[in-house]
Amino acid sequence: MRKKLALFFVAISLIFLDAAVVSCKKKEKARPAERLVTEVKGELRVLQVSPKGPTQTSHEAEEIVVIFDHPMVALEPLPREESSSLLKFDPPFSGKSRWMGTKTLVFSPKNRFPFATEIKAVIPAGTRSLDGYVLKEDYQWTWTTIRPRLLRHFPQNQQRQLRLET
């Protein structure tokens, strides 16, 4: 009798679980974030980029970060790595882009950026946010990777000879 009662409760639980899964799937289809937006609502802006200008350490240019003012992708439980990127570089670089949240794009180059190099990044005009805002003009910025610095030199100022132990 107990086994029959336990099987009955398991069967009822499975029926309710199946109904819950079906209702969740219906809700997923109706989410407005996944609808394609065809109308232009306004202007998309880039709020922050990094790095920008001359860098002081080699770690500053390990990843490129771009923050937009409107959501660009739907929120995902885990960031998904993508092979293509909104960013175009001069000189060109390959790497991976991933979204951190809905508004922040992070680009990781395949190989490190070369030292003492000025790099130009461009986000092309026409880039569209998830909710229909469009970037009106190309957004571009430059940064320079770390340059070598002269710390000491021998012979020093006005010195004509060096000691042997130098």
BAMI-389863 format. One record per atom (N, C-alpha, C, O): residue number from 1; x, y, z. Coordinates in steps of 0.001 Angstrom, whole numbers. Layout:
residues N
- NUM:X:Y:Z
...
//
This chain:
residues 166
- 1:815:-1197:0
- 1:0:0:0
- 1:857:1259:0
- 1:565:2225:-705
- 2:1930:1235:809
- 2:2810:2410:876
- 2:3506:2642:-462
- 2:3681:3783:-889
- 3:3900:1551:-1119
- 3:4567:1692:-2424
- 3:3627:2312:-3453
- 3:4047:3145:-4257
- 4:2352:1906:-3430
- 4:1375:2465:-4359
- 4:1145:3946:-4071
- 4:1013:4752:-4992
- 5:1097:4296:-2792
- 5:893:5689:-2405
- 5:2098:6548:-2831
- 5:1928:7665:-3321
- 6:3314:6015:-2637
- 6:4527:6732:-3043
- 6:4559:6927:-4552
- 6:4897:8012:-5024
- 7:4211:5886:-5325
- 7:4167:6005:-6783
- 7:3121:7031:-7216
- 7:3340:7782:-8166
- 8:1997:7061:-6524
- 8:964:8046:-6836
- 8:1485:9471:-6649
- 8:1255:10328:-7503
- 9:2191:9734:-5530
- 9:2735:11072:-5275
- 9:3831:11445:-6282
- 9:3938:12601:-6694
- 10:4640:10455:-6672
- 10:5663:10714:-7686
- 10:5008:11076:-9014
- 10:5450:12004:-9692
- 11:3963:10353:-9387
- 11:3276:10630:-10654
- 11:2641:12017:-10629
- 11:2731:12754:-11611
- 12:2005:12379:-9524
- 12:1394:13705:-9409
- 12:2466:14785:-9475
- 12:2269:15812:-10125
- 13:3605:14562:-8806
- 13:4699:15533:-8817
- 13:5225:15738:-10231
- 13:5494:16869:-10636
- 14:5371:14649:-10984
- 14:5862:14753:-12363
- 14:4879:15525:-13241
- 14:5293:16287:-14115
- 15:3592:15333:-13015
- 15:2596:16058:-13801
- 15:2704:17557:-13528
- 15:2676:18359:-14461
- 16:2828:17945:-12243
- 16:2960:19361:-11912
- 16:4280:19932:-12422
- 16:4322:21078:-12869
- 17:5353:19153:-12362
- 17:6645:19606:-12861
- 17:6582:19837:-14357
- 17:7108:20833:-14854
- 18:5941:18925:-15086
- 18:5801:19071:-16532
- 18:4985:20316:-16871
- 18:5317:21043:-17807
- 19:3921:20560:-16114
- 19:3100:21759:-16354
- 19:3904:23025:-16089
- 19:3750:24017:-16803
- 20:4759:23001:-15069
- 20:5587:24175:-14760
- 20:6594:24429:-15863
- 20:6823:25581:-16233
- 21:7206:23369:-16402
- 21:8192:23524:-17478
- 21:7531:24079:-18728
- 21:8090:24953:-19391
- 22:6334:23575:-19057
- 22:5624:24063:-20238
- 22:5273:25543:-20086
- 22:5413:26314:-21036
- 23:4816:25946:-18895
- 23:4475:27358:-18708
- 23:5704:28238:-18759
- 23:5617:29375:-19221
- 24:6878:27742:-18289
- 24:8124:28514:-18384
- 24:8535:28697:-19832
- 24:8992:29772:-20222
- 25:8373:27642:-20637
- 25:8730:27756:-22048
- 25:7849:28776:-22757
- 25:8320:29507:-23629
- 26:6574:28828:-22387
- 26:5688:29828:-22992
- 26:6122:31226:-22601
- 26:6088:32135:-23430
- 27:6532:31420:-21345
- 27:6991:32728:-20906
- 27:8267:33137:-21618
- 27:8439:34312:-21943
- 28:9181:32175:-21873
- 28:10428:32496:-22564
- 28:10169:33087:-23939
- 28:10846:34028:-24352
- 29:9188:32537:-24650
- 29:8914:33020:-25999
- 29:8375:34444:-25996
- 29:8528:35167:-26980
- 30:7754:34847:-24911
- 30:7118:36162:-24859
- 30:8033:37250:-24310
- 30:7610:38399:-24185
- 31:9295:36908:-23974
- 31:10182:37927:-23405
- 31:10456:39024:-24427
- 31:10827:38716:-25559
- 32:10287:40290:-24063
- 32:10491:41378:-25032
- 32:11959:41558:-25408
- 32:12236:42113:-26472
- 33:12909:41118:-24590
- 33:14323:41310:-24895
- 33:14758:40503:-26104
- 33:15754:40838:-26746
- 34:14024:39443:-26424
- 34:14427:38600:-27545
- 34:13761:39004:-28856
- 34:14108:38473:-29911
- 35:12822:39923:-28806
- 35:12179:40373:-30040
- 35:13154:41209:-30854
- 35:13969:41947:-30301
- 36:13064:41088:-32156
- 36:13892:41918:-33022
- 36:13295:43309:-33106
- 36:12098:43468:-33344
- 37:14129:44306:-32911
- 37:13668:45683:-32958
- 37:14002:46244:-34332
- 37:15158:46222:-34756
- 38:12997:46741:-35015
- 38:13230:47284:-36349
- 38:13169:48804:-36366
- 38:13737:49432:-37259
- 39:12490:49403:-35395
- 39:12392:50866:-35376
- 39:13579:51470:-34644
- 39:14126:50881:-33711
- 40:13964:52662:-35092
- 40:15059:53389:-34458
- 40:14454:54315:-33408
- 40:13623:55164:-33727
- 41:14874:54150:-32154
- 41:14312:54954:-31068
- 41:15124:56208:-30794
- 41:14555:57232:-30416
- 42:16417:56158:-30971
- 42:17263:57299:-30653
- 42:18723:56951:-30874
- 42:19052:56002:-31586
- 43:19581:57727:-30257
- 43:21009:57570:-30480
- 43:21652:56719:-29394
- 43:21443:56945:-28202
- 44:22429:55750:-29822
- 44:23222:54917:-28932
- 44:24522:55647:-28643
- 44:25113:56243:-29543
- 45:24979:55605:-27379
- 45:26231:56265:-27019
- 45:27174:55281:-26345
- 45:26749:54323:-25700
- 46:28456:55541:-26509
- 46:29491:54797:-25796
- 46:29835:55621:-24569
- 46:30232:56781:-24686
- 47:29684:55023:-23382
- 47:29940:55749:-22144
- 47:31409:55734:-21743
- 47:31937:56746:-21282
- 48:32071:54595:-21916
- 48:33452:54451:-21430
- 48:34196:53442:-22287
- 48:33630:52427:-22694
- 49:35465:53720:-22561
- 49:36349:52766:-23221
- 49:37645:52691:-22424
- 49:38049:53654:-21772
- 50:38274:51549:-22490
- 50:39544:51369:-21791
- 50:40365:50345:-22556
- 50:39819:49315:-22951
- 51:41628:50577:-22779
- 51:42456:51720:-22419
- 51:42247:52874:-23389
- 51:41672:52712:-24465
- 52:42722:54027:-22984
- 52:42620:55219:-23821
- 52:43863:56059:-23551
- 52:44243:56261:-22398
- 53:44493:56548:-24616
- 53:45707:57347:-24450
- 53:46916:56458:-24185
- 53:46862:55255:-24441
- 54:47997:57028:-23680
- 54:49206:56220:-23425
- 54:49015:55320:-22195
- 54:48460:55744:-21182
- 55:49477:54094:-22302
- 55:49404:53176:-21168
- 55:50714:53219:-20396
- 55:51774:53469:-20969
- 56:50635:52974:-19099
- 56:51812:53033:-18238
- 56:52358:51648:-17880
- 56:53533:51515:-17538
- 57:51515:50622:-17956
- 57:51949:49257:-17650
- 57:51510:48330:-18774
- 57:50632:48666:-19569
- 58:52128:47171:-18828
- 58:51782:46208:-19878
- 58:50407:45591:-19650
- 58:49789:45102:-20596
- 59:49921:45605:-18414
- 59:48636:44984:-18099
- 59:47436:45840:-18501
- 59:46322:45324:-18591
- 60:47635:47112:-18741
- 60:46518:47997:-19084
- 60:45866:47633:-20407
- 60:44671:47872:-20583
- 61:46611:47068:-21333
- 61:46073:46757:-22656
- 61:45866:45261:-22853
- 61:45862:44785:-23989
- 62:45696:44514:-21767
- 62:45446:43077:-21915
- 62:44042:42810:-22438
- 62:43832:41849:-23179
- 63:43077:43648:-22062
- 63:41709:43526:-22543
- 63:41169:44911:-22879
- 63:41524:45902:-22241
- 64:40313:44963:-23882
- 64:39678:46202:-24283
- 64:38240:46153:-23769
- 64:37528:45176:-24006
- 65:37814:47197:-23071
- 65:36477:47235:-22476
- 65:35710:48420:-23056
- 65:36220:49539:-23108
- 66:34473:48159:-23493
- 66:33595:49191:-24029
- 66:32263:49101:-23287
- 66:31673:48024:-23197
- 67:31787:50235:-22753
- 67:30512:50260:-22041
- 67:29541:51157:-22804
- 67:29840:52318:-23083
- 68:28373:50603:-23138
- 68:27334:51330:-23870
- 68:26270:51843:-22892
- 68:26198:51396:-21748
- 69:25446:52792:-23364
- 69:24401:53336:-22494
- 69:23070:52599:-22599
- 69:22145:52891:-21841
- 70:22958:51656:-23518
- 70:21743:50841:-23661
- 70:22143:49374:-23773
- 70:23256:49070:-24203
- 71:21247:48457:-23391
- 71:21579:47034:-23486
- 71:21808:46614:-24933
- 71:21038:46957:-25829
- 72:22879:45869:-25135
- 72:23251:45431:-26479
- 72:22860:43975:-26738
- 72:22607:43598:-27882
- 73:22808:43164:-25697
- 73:22453:41750:-25811
- 73:21522:41392:-24664
- 73:21447:42106:-23664
- 74:20812:40280:-24818
- 74:19963:39789:-23736
- 74:20850:39212:-22634
- 74:21934:38695:-22906
- 75:20392:39304:-21416
- 75:21140:38792:-20270
- 75:21205:37280:-20331
- 75:20190:36617:-20548
- 76:22403:36731:-20139
- 76:22612:35292:-20156
- 76:23129:34837:-18803
- 76:23755:35619:-18087
- 77:22876:33578:-18439
- 77:23354:33107:-17135
- 77:24874:33088:-17031
- 77:25415:33404:-15972
- 78:25575:32727:-18097
- 78:27032:32742:-18138
- 78:27463:33467:-19395
- 78:26841:33296:-20444
- 79:28535:34289:-19318
- 79:28988:34979:-20524
- 79:29417:33968:-21585
- 79:30123:33004:-21290
- 80:28985:34199:-22809
- 80:29319:33310:-23917
- 80:30421:33953:-24742
- 80:30351:35136:-25073
- 81:31438:33167:-25071
- 81:32517:33706:-25897
- 81:32081:33687:-27355
- 81:31455:32733:-27816
- 82:32408:34720:-28052
- 82:32051:34847:-29456
- 82:33313:35030:-30279
- 82:34338:35472:-29760
- 83:33244:34696:-31548
- 83:34431:34832:-32393
- 83:34485:36191:-33081
- 83:35574:36678:-33385
- 84:33349:36806:-33330
- 84:33359:38099:-34007
- 84:33133:39214:-32991
- 84:32684:38975:-31870
- 85:33451:40427:-33407
- 85:33345:41547:-32485
- 85:32825:42770:-33213
- 85:32947:42884:-34433
- 86:32248:43676:-32453
- 86:31855:44971:-33013
- 86:33079:45818:-33322
- 86:33027:46708:-34171
- 87:34177:45542:-32636
- 87:35376:46375:-32728
- 87:36193:46048:-33969
- 87:36365:44888:-34343
- 88:36687:47104:-34591
- 88:37633:46980:-35710
- 88:38909:47686:-35274
- 88:38852:48772:-34698
- 89:40071:47071:-35548
- 89:41340:47616:-35090
- 89:42234:47980:-36265
- 89:42178:47359:-37327
- 90:43060:49000:-36051
- 90:44095:49378:-37007
- 90:45390:49544:-36224
- 90:45481:50500:-35453
- 91:46379:48704:-36357
- 91:46475:47515:-37199
- 91:45517:46422:-36719
- 91:45143:46403:-35546
- 92:45114:45500:-37624
- 92:44122:44484:-37265
- 92:44667:43478:-36238
- 92:45840:43105:-36274
- 93:43785:43051:-35324
- 93:44123:42053:-34316
- 93:42999:41036:-34243
- 93:41827:41373:-34409
- 94:43369:39794:-33995
- 94:42352:38762:-33792
- 94:42231:38496:-32301
- 94:43168:38717:-31534
- 95:41072:38023:-31912
- 95:40817:37732:-30512
- 95:39374:37342:-30311
- 95:38646:37084:-31270
- 96:38962:37301:-29055
- 96:37601:36906:-28712
- 96:36900:38037:-27977
- 96:37513:38772:-27203
- 97:35604:38161:-28235
- 97:34773:39137:-27542
- 97:33755:38404:-26696
- 97:33280:37332:-27068
- 98:33424:38985:-25562
- 98:32361:38427:-24737
- 98:31631:39586:-24070
- 98:32196:40657:-23851
- 99:30385:39351:-23759
- 99:29560:40361:-23103
- 99:29541:40081:-21615
- 99:29265:38961:-21184
- 100:29837:41104:-20836
- 100:29769:41031:-19389
- 100:28512:41806:-18998
- 100:28544:43033:-18900
- 101:27424:41108:-18778
- 101:26145:41765:-18573
- 101:25541:42102:-19926
- 101:25790:41405:-20910
- 102:24756:43154:-19979
- 102:24076:43500:-21227
- 102:24688:44695:-21944
- 102:24403:44919:-23120
- 103:25530:45469:-21251
- 103:26046:46713:-21827
- 103:27559:46758:-21977
- 103:28073:47699:-22583
- 104:28289:45793:-21457
- 104:29755:45857:-21429
- 104:30354:44783:-22333
- 104:30128:43588:-22141
- 105:31123:45236:-23320
- 105:31820:44349:-24237
- 105:33289:44288:-23839
- 105:33920:45320:-23612
- 106:33836:43065:-23754
- 106:35249:42869:-23414
- 106:35903:42108:-24558
- 106:35454:41026:-24936
- 107:36975:42688:-25107
- 107:37734:42051:-26183
- 107:39076:41609:-25627
- 107:39806:42409:-25041
- 108:39404:40327:-25813
- 108:40698:39778:-25395
- 108:41466:39384:-26646
- 108:41030:38492:-27374
- 109:42604:40028:-26917
- 109:43362:39680:-28121
- 109:43958:38280:-28012
- 109:44256:37801:-26918
- 110:44128:37634:-29161
- 110:44717:36293:-29193
- 110:46160:36344:-28696
- 110:46579:35509:-27894
- 111:46905:37315:-29172
- 111:48273:37578:-28704
- 111:48287:38979:-28116
- 111:47451:39809:-28472
- 112:49214:39246:-27235
- 112:49259:40579:-26620
- 112:49520:41635:-27685
- 112:50135:41364:-28716
- 113:49043:42835:-27416
- 113:49306:43946:-28320
- 113:50799:44258:-28277
- 113:51393:44222:-27199
- 114:51427:44565:-29421
- 114:52864:44853:-29413
- 114:53166:46133:-28642
- 114:52374:47075:-28641
- 115:54313:46152:-27992
- 115:54717:47325:-27219
- 115:55064:48477:-28160
- 115:55410:48264:-29322
- 116:54966:49693:-27641
- 116:55321:50924:-28349
- 116:54571:51063:-29680
- 116:55147:51440:-30700
- 117:53277:50748:-29639
- 117:52456:50804:-30841
- 117:51195:51608:-30566
- 117:50552:51430:-29532
- 118:50841:52499:-31500
- 118:49571:53203:-31387
- 118:48504:52361:-32067
- 118:48664:51952:-33217
- 119:47435:52107:-31364
- 119:46365:51252:-31868
- 119:45081:52077:-31923
- 119:44742:52795:-30982
- 120:44384:51958:-33036
- 120:43121:52671:-33231
- 120:41996:51636:-33222
- 120:42074:50620:-33912
- 121:40960:51899:-32444
- 121:39789:51024:-32398
- 121:38574:51806:-32886
- 121:38442:53001:-32617
- 122:37687:51118:-33606
- 122:36499:51750:-34167
- 122:35283:50860:-33911
- 122:35329:49647:-34113
- 123:34203:51484:-33467
- 123:32896:50833:-33431
- 123:32107:51471:-34566
- 123:31861:52677:-34537
- 124:31706:50688:-35566
- 124:31118:51289:-36768
- 124:29739:51911:-36532
- 124:28967:51459:-35687
- 125:29461:52951:-37299
- 125:28141:53584:-37280
- 125:27097:52552:-37692
- 125:27379:51654:-38485
- 126:25902:52685:-37154
- 126:24840:51733:-37471
- 126:24744:50589:-36478
- 126:23841:49759:-36572
- 127:25669:50537:-35524
- 127:25587:49513:-34490
- 127:24300:49738:-33712
- 127:24021:50855:-33275
- 128:23506:48667:-33535
- 128:22174:48792:-32957
- 128:22108:48098:-31605
- 128:22617:46990:-31431
- 129:21469:48774:-30647
- 129:21266:48168:-29327
- 129:20069:47229:-29383
- 129:19335:47194:-30371
- 130:19886:46481:-28322
- 130:18793:45521:-28247
- 130:17430:46210:-28278
- 130:16462:45656:-28798
- 131:17359:47419:-27720
- 131:16080:48127:-27660
- 131:15904:49176:-28763
- 131:15019:50026:-28659
- 132:16728:49133:-29818
- 132:16485:49943:-30994
- 132:17262:51237:-31130
- 132:17019:51989:-32073
- 133:18182:51528:-30231
- 133:18992:52743:-30354
- 133:20167:52449:-31293
- 133:20711:51345:-31297
- 134:20553:53460:-32093
- 134:21567:53257:-33134
- 134:22713:54238:-32954
- 134:22501:55407:-32631
- 135:23939:53748:-33167
- 135:25127:54596:-33133
- 135:25164:55391:-34439
- 135:25279:54807:-35516
- 136:25067:56720:-34347
- 136:24946:57571:-35539
- 136:26247:57674:-36335
- 136:26228:57628:-37565
- 137:27382:57814:-35632
- 137:28677:57962:-36303
- 137:29644:56924:-35752
- 137:29442:56372:-34670
- 138:30706:56671:-36526
- 138:31759:55789:-36025
- 138:32283:56334:-34701
- 138:32539:57532:-34579
- 139:32441:55465:-33714
- 139:33081:55871:-32463
- 139:34495:55307:-32520
- 139:34681:54097:-32648
- 140:35489:56181:-32426
- 140:36874:55727:-32518
- 140:37723:56354:-31432
- 140:37471:57474:-30989
- 141:38729:55614:-31013
- 141:39685:56104:-30023
- 141:41009:55401:-30245
- 141:41073:54366:-30909
- 142:42061:55971:-29686
- 142:43394:55386:-29824
- 142:44027:55237:-28453
- 142:43672:55934:-27502
- 143:44954:54330:-28377
- 143:45806:54198:-27207
- 143:47167:53726:-27679
- 143:47308:53150:-28757
- 144:48152:53980:-26858
- 144:49516:53591:-27168
- 144:49976:52606:-26109
- 144:49883:52879:-24912
- 145:50468:51471:-26547
- 145:50961:50486:-25592
- 145:52267:50980:-24981
- 145:52918:51879:-25514
- 146:52633:50385:-23872
- 146:53787:50850:-23095
- 146:55044:50918:-23960
- 146:55308:50039:-24780
- 147:55802:51981:-23752
- 147:57055:52193:-24494
- 147:58233:51910:-23578
- 147:58106:52028:-22360
- 148:59381:51539:-24142
- 148:60554:51350:-23293
- 148:61015:52685:-22707
- 148:60891:53733:-23340
- 149:61548:52623:-21486
- 149:62082:53823:-20836
- 149:63552:53594:-20533
- 149:63949:52495:-20144
- 150:64346:54616:-20708
- 150:65755:54553:-20367
- 150:65894:54843:-18874
- 150:65552:55934:-18417
- 151:66393:53874:-18122
- 151:66543:54055:-16688
- 151:67930:54564:-16319
- 151:68054:55463:-15487
- 152:68984:54001:-16929
- 152:70358:54451:-16683
- 152:71181:54272:-17955
- 152:70835:53486:-18836
- 153:72238:54994:-18022
- 153:73156:54805:-19147
- 153:74579:55025:-18639
- 153:74810:55764:-17683
- 154:75505:54378:-19291
- 154:76925:54509:-18962
- 154:77680:54812:-20239
- 154:77350:54193:-21251
- 155:78608:55655:-20293
- 155:79047:56559:-19235
- 155:78003:57631:-18983
- 155:77218:57979:-19866
- 156:78008:58148:-17764
- 156:77049:59174:-17394
- 156:77519:60537:-17889
- 156:78559:60649:-18539
- 157:76748:61564:-17577
- 157:76995:62915:-18047
- 157:78435:63376:-17746
- 157:78868:63338:-16595
- 158:79157:63801:-18756
- 158:80524:64322:-18678
- 158:81565:63277:-18266
- 158:82722:63637:-18047
- 159:81207:62041:-18156
- 159:82151:60995:-17754
- 159:82825:60446:-19001
- 159:82176:60181:-20012
- 160:84164:60276:-18909
- 160:84904:59821:-20092
- 160:85376:58382:-19961
- 160:85602:57715:-20970
- 161:85526:57904:-18764
- 161:86019:56534:-18561
- 161:85105:55795:-17594
- 161:84403:56389:-16776
- 162:85147:54496:-17724
- 162:84399:53640:-16796
- 162:85357:52760:-16022
- 162:86381:52321:-16547
- 163:85014:52506:-14766
- 163:85831:51571:-14006
- 163:85591:50164:-14523
- 163:84534:49882:-15086
- 164:86540:49297:-14341
- 164:86434:47954:-14871
- 164:85271:47183:-14238
- 164:84638:46371:-14914
- 165:84978:47420:-12958
- 165:83886:46677:-12317
- 165:82503:47166:-12748
- 165:81508:46527:-12406
- 166:82405:48251:-13470
- 166:81118:48734:-13956
- 166:80624:47831:-15053
- 166:79548:48061:-15604
//
